[in-house]
Amino acid sequence: MLAKVIIVVVAFPVFSHILFSITRLLLGLLPPALPPLRKA
């Protein structure tokens, strides 16, 4: 049980960072005309 908690705590920031990087990459590929999302 404790091991699962540790795995989640360690993996979550890594997963979030990867997801954020992919999202930024995709937004960068889209035309900048698309909007308010880029300011976030």
C-alpha positions, 0 to 999 in steps of 0.5 A: 500500500505504501509502495503504491503511494510512493510510486504515485507521488514520484510518477505524477510530477514526471507524468505531468511534466511529460504531458505538459511538454507534449501539449506545448509541442502540439500547441507550438505546431498549431497556427498561433491564430488559435488562441487563449490556450497559448497564454495559459 
